[in-house]
Amino acid sequence: MRLLLTGAGGQLGSELVRLVAEHNEERRRGQIDLLACSHATLDVCRRDQVMAATLSFEPDVIVHAAAFTAVDACEEEPGRAFAVNALSTRYLAEAARLASAHLVYVSTDYVFDGNLGRPYLEWDEPAPLSVYGRSKLAGEKEAGQSATVVRTAWLMSKTGANMAKTILRLGRESTGELRFVDDQRGSPTVAADLAAKVLELAIARRPGLFHVTNRGEATWFDVAREVMAAAGLGPERVVPISTDELVPRRPAARPANSVLENAVLRLEGDPLLPEWRESLGRLVAAGLA
């Protein structure tokens, strides 16, 4: 199988590169020929570059993991947000059709407004609150009905900027209190777990919309306490606050509840990802810079 990956330097992309290497080392058959593209090697906002890379490589599958994920920055740069998160997906969907390739697009829990009193199913109606959420929803539409769309949430890994690394940095820099919001609920997800399921869906070329997160739900206060406990830094230092108490206030609105129910995987009898505390504990134990 030939796989073209965008966003190869990001949290999910880095884990997919590692998994493909492991896959190829462990198996004599079913090797994956990977073209891993970072922003330095492929500007997904350039149609000519997308077409050239795709039509020369002739992939069987394209995994579009490149994204502009800085939620507050998206509010200040909506043009860039829609170019990276939506228009690039149009180009990749077009290239996929020309190359007879299957497209996998990675989306977000922020397509929802957070007003539902239960976890969100794949069939619930999106209503994003932010530019980031609107641009990712636009990307889902550009991917088309034949694509695989994977919504995930609250991603954490050893690569790039993420909340787990921020919590550890703050915990190590001082001995004082750490204030984290306790009124935003979501589905913490470790990138290594997500990558395994994304690769599985990509190899199978299963079309449709899938919610893929670690099992369980939490607030950022819960996540901060878990990270601090796993690192031996004193979880009692973490203090709950409300979103309204954040200083400075964030430009982008966050959904109060963006917990994703992995309903399609569950109904189809697919193995679900591990519970988030289990995976987060392994991540912290492995060492976060």
C-alpha positions as CSV (number, residue, x, y, z in Angstrom):
1,M,0.0,0.0,0.0
2,R,1.2,3.5,-0.8
3,L,0.2,6.1,1.8
4,L,0.7,9.9,1.5
5,L,0.6,11.6,4.9
6,T,0.3,15.4,5.4
7,G,1.2,17.0,8.7
8,A,3.9,14.4,9.3
9,G,5.7,16.7,11.9
10,G,2.6,17.1,14.1
11,Q,1.4,15.2,17.1
12,L,-0.7,12.6,15.1
13,G,1.6,12.7,12.0
14,S,4.7,11.8,14.0
15,E,3.0,8.9,15.6
16,L,1.7,7.6,12.2
17,V,5.3,7.8,10.8
18,R,6.5,5.7,13.8
19,L,3.7,3.2,13.4
20,V,4.3,2.7,9.7
21,A,7.9,2.1,10.4
22,E,7.0,-0.5,13.0
23,H,4.5,-2.1,10.7
24,N,7.1,-2.5,8.0
25,E,9.6,-3.9,10.4
26,E,7.2,-6.6,11.8
27,R,5.6,-7.8,8.5
28,R,7.1,-9.4,5.5
29,R,4.0,-8.8,3.4
30,G,1.6,-5.8,3.3
31,Q,4.4,-3.3,3.4
32,I,3.4,0.4,3.5
33,D,5.3,2.8,1.2
34,L,5.0,6.1,3.0
35,L,5.4,9.6,1.7
36,A,5.5,11.6,4.9
37,C,5.0,15.3,4.1
38,S,5.6,18.1,6.5
39,H,4.9,21.8,5.8
40,A,8.5,22.2,4.7
41,T,8.0,19.6,1.9
42,L,4.4,20.2,1.0
43,D,2.3,23.4,1.4
44,V,-1.2,21.9,1.4
45,C,-2.6,25.3,0.7
46,R,-1.0,25.2,-2.8
47,R,-3.1,23.3,-5.2
48,D,-0.2,22.8,-7.6
49,Q,2.0,21.3,-4.9
50,V,-0.8,19.0,-3.7
51,M,-1.5,17.8,-7.3
52,A,2.2,17.3,-8.1
53,A,2.9,15.3,-4.9
54,T,-0.2,13.2,-5.2
55,L,0.0,12.4,-9.0
56,S,3.7,11.6,-8.9
57,F,3.5,9.4,-5.9
58,E,0.2,7.7,-6.9
59,P,-1.0,6.8,-3.3
60,D,-3.6,4.3,-2.5
61,V,-4.6,6.3,0.6
62,I,-4.1,9.9,1.7
63,V,-4.2,10.8,5.4
64,H,-4.7,14.5,5.8
65,A,-3.4,15.2,9.3
66,A,-2.1,18.7,8.6
67,A,-4.1,21.4,10.3
68,F,-4.0,24.9,11.9
69,T,-5.0,23.9,15.4
70,A,-4.1,27.0,17.5
71,V,-7.7,27.7,18.5
72,D,-7.2,31.3,19.6
73,A,-4.9,32.2,16.7
74,C,-7.6,31.0,14.3
75,E,-9.9,33.7,15.6
76,E,-7.2,36.3,14.6
77,E,-6.4,34.6,11.3
78,P,-9.6,33.2,9.9
79,G,-8.3,33.3,6.3
80,R,-5.4,31.1,7.2
81,A,-7.7,28.8,9.3
82,F,-10.0,28.2,6.4
83,A,-7.1,27.8,3.9
84,V,-5.3,25.2,6.0
85,N,-8.3,23.4,7.4
86,A,-10.8,23.5,4.6
87,L,-9.4,24.6,1.2
88,S,-6.5,22.3,1.5
89,T,-9.0,19.4,2.0
90,R,-10.7,20.4,-1.3
91,Y,-7.3,20.1,-3.1
92,L,-6.5,16.7,-1.5
93,A,-10.0,15.4,-2.2
94,E,-9.6,16.4,-5.8
95,A,-6.2,14.8,-6.0
96,A,-7.5,11.7,-4.4
97,R,-10.2,11.3,-7.0
98,L,-7.6,11.8,-9.8
99,A,-5.3,9.2,-8.3
100,S,-8.1,6.8,-7.3
101,A,-7.0,7.1,-3.7
102,H,-9.0,7.0,-0.5
103,L,-8.9,10.1,1.7
104,V,-8.8,10.2,5.5
105,Y,-9.5,13.6,7.1
106,V,-8.8,14.3,10.8
107,S,-11.4,16.6,12.4
108,T,-12.2,17.8,15.9
109,D,-14.7,17.9,18.8
110,Y,-14.9,21.7,18.4
111,V,-17.4,21.3,15.6
112,F,-20.0,21.1,18.4
113,D,-21.3,24.0,20.6
114,G,-21.2,22.0,23.8
115,N,-24.9,22.5,24.8
116,L,-25.9,18.9,24.7
117,G,-26.3,17.2,28.0
118,R,-24.7,13.9,26.9
119,P,-21.7,12.8,24.8
120,Y,-21.9,13.7,21.2
121,L,-22.7,11.0,18.6
122,E,-21.5,11.0,15.0
123,W,-25.1,11.8,14.0
124,D,-25.6,14.8,16.2
125,E,-25.8,18.2,14.3
126,P,-22.6,20.3,14.5
127,A,-22.8,23.9,15.6
128,P,-19.2,25.2,16.0
129,L,-18.6,28.2,18.3
130,S,-15.2,29.2,16.9
131,V,-13.4,29.9,13.7
132,Y,-11.3,26.8,14.3
133,G,-14.4,24.7,14.7
134,R,-16.1,26.2,11.6
135,S,-13.0,25.7,9.5
136,K,-12.7,22.1,10.5
137,L,-16.4,21.4,9.8
138,A,-15.8,23.0,6.4
139,G,-13.0,20.6,5.9
140,E,-15.3,17.7,6.7
141,K,-17.6,18.8,4.0
142,E,-14.8,19.2,1.5
143,A,-13.6,15.7,2.2
144,G,-16.8,14.3,0.8
145,Q,-19.0,11.3,1.6
146,S,-16.6,8.7,0.2
147,A,-13.8,9.8,2.6
148,T,-13.1,8.6,6.1
149,V,-13.6,11.5,8.6
150,V,-12.1,11.0,12.1
151,R,-13.1,13.4,14.8
152,T,-10.9,13.4,17.9
153,A,-10.3,15.7,20.9
154,W,-7.8,17.1,23.4
155,L,-4.8,15.5,21.8
156,M,-1.6,15.0,23.8
157,S,1.8,13.5,22.9
158,K,5.5,13.9,23.2
159,T,5.6,16.0,20.0
160,G,4.6,19.6,19.7
161,A,2.6,21.9,22.0
162,N,-0.1,20.3,24.0
163,M,-1.8,20.5,27.4
164,A,0.1,17.6,29.0
165,K,3.5,19.2,28.2
166,T,2.2,22.6,29.4
167,I,1.0,21.2,32.7
168,L,4.4,19.5,33.3
169,R,6.3,22.7,32.5
170,L,4.2,24.8,34.8
171,G,4.5,22.1,37.6
172,R,8.2,22.1,37.3
173,E,8.8,25.8,37.0
174,S,7.1,26.7,40.3
175,T,5.9,25.2,43.6
176,G,2.7,27.2,43.7
177,E,-0.9,26.6,42.7
178,L,-1.9,25.6,39.2
179,R,-5.3,26.9,38.1
180,F,-7.2,24.9,35.5
181,V,-10.8,25.1,34.4
182,D,-13.3,22.6,35.7
183,D,-16.3,23.5,33.6
184,Q,-15.2,22.3,30.2
185,R,-15.6,18.6,29.7
186,G,-14.0,16.6,26.9
187,S,-12.3,13.4,25.8
188,P,-8.6,13.4,26.5
189,T,-6.8,11.5,23.8
190,V,-3.2,10.3,23.5
191,A,-1.9,10.6,19.9
192,A,-0.2,7.2,19.8
193,D,-3.6,5.5,20.5
194,L,-5.4,7.7,17.9
195,A,-2.7,7.0,15.3
196,A,-3.2,3.2,15.6
197,K,-6.9,3.5,14.9
198,V,-6.4,6.0,12.1
199,L,-3.9,3.7,10.4
200,E,-6.3,0.8,10.8
201,L,-9.2,2.8,9.2
202,A,-6.9,4.0,6.4
203,I,-5.7,0.5,5.5
204,A,-9.3,-0.8,5.5
205,R,-10.4,2.3,3.6
206,R,-13.6,2.5,5.6
207,P,-15.7,5.5,4.5
208,G,-17.9,7.5,6.9
209,L,-17.6,9.5,10.1
210,F,-15.9,8.1,13.2
211,H,-15.4,9.6,16.6
212,V,-12.1,8.3,17.9
213,T,-10.9,9.2,21.4
214,N,-9.6,7.5,24.5
215,R,-12.4,6.1,26.7
216,G,-13.8,8.3,29.5
217,E,-14.3,12.0,30.0
218,A,-12.6,14.7,32.0
219,T,-12.2,18.4,32.6
220,W,-8.9,20.2,32.2
221,F,-8.7,20.2,36.0
222,D,-8.9,16.4,36.0
223,V,-6.2,16.1,33.3
224,A,-3.9,18.5,35.2
225,R,-4.3,16.5,38.4
226,E,-3.6,13.2,36.6
227,V,-0.5,14.6,34.9
228,M,0.9,16.0,38.2
229,A,0.2,12.8,40.0
230,A,1.8,10.7,37.3
231,A,4.9,13.0,37.4
232,G,5.1,13.0,41.2
233,L,4.7,16.7,41.3
234,G,1.7,16.9,43.8
235,P,-1.8,16.8,42.3
236,E,-3.1,18.8,45.3
237,R,-1.5,21.9,43.8
238,V,-4.0,21.9,41.0
239,V,-7.0,24.3,41.8
240,P,-10.3,24.3,39.9
241,I,-11.5,27.5,38.4
242,S,-14.3,28.5,36.0
243,T,-13.8,29.5,32.4
244,D,-14.9,33.1,33.4
245,E,-12.0,33.2,35.8
246,L,-9.3,32.7,33.2
247,V,-6.9,35.6,32.9
248,P,-6.4,36.7,30.3
249,R,-9.7,35.7,28.7
250,R,-9.3,33.5,25.6
251,P,-10.4,35.0,22.2
252,A,-12.1,31.7,21.1
253,A,-15.2,30.3,22.8
254,R,-14.8,26.7,23.9
255,P,-17.7,24.2,24.1
256,A,-18.6,23.4,27.7
257,N,-19.2,19.8,26.8
258,S,-17.4,18.3,23.8
259,V,-17.2,14.7,25.0
260,L,-17.3,12.4,21.9
261,E,-19.1,9.0,22.1
262,N,-17.3,6.5,19.9
263,A,-20.7,5.2,18.8
264,V,-19.8,3.9,15.3
265,L,-16.8,1.9,16.6
266,R,-18.9,0.6,19.5
267,L,-21.9,-0.4,17.4
268,E,-19.6,-2.1,14.8
269,G,-17.9,-4.1,17.6
270,D,-14.5,-2.5,17.0
271,P,-12.1,-2.4,19.9
272,L,-12.2,1.0,21.6
273,L,-9.1,3.0,22.7
274,P,-7.9,2.5,26.2
275,E,-9.2,4.6,29.1
276,W,-7.6,8.1,29.0
277,R,-5.9,7.9,32.5
278,E,-4.2,4.7,31.5
279,S,-2.7,6.1,28.3
280,L,-1.9,9.5,29.8
281,G,0.0,7.7,32.6
282,R,2.1,5.8,30.1
283,L,2.7,9.1,28.2
284,V,4.0,10.9,31.2
285,A,6.1,7.9,32.3
286,A,7.7,7.8,28.9
287,G,9.0,11.3,29.5
288,L,7.7,14.7,28.2
289,A,10.2,17.4,27.4
